[in-house]
Amino acid sequence: MKLEEMQRIKQWLVAHQREHPVEYHIWDAMLTLWLAGWVGWLPAFTFDALWAAPLLAVSMSAPTLYVAWRMREHRLRRLRCDWLCAR
């Protein structure tokens, strides 16, 4: 997922925070995981903690996985996702 796409979603959620507080906090958690995934590589290699590599890779993919899941649920009409359509 491109940084611009993540920024667009964040901006939409900030603008609609009162109507969608849970989505806002979930997206913040996804961004936190993404950042932790990127930042965690240096300590993992420095301290020879290669067991952390799969966790870091999943963390880096958290926003992409979340958006893919939301798109699927929206398409199946199980969950409405307003920020998907706001481009």
Helices and strands as residue ranges (DSSP letters): H 3-15, H 21-39, H 41-46, G 50-52, H 53-60, H 62-75, H 82-85
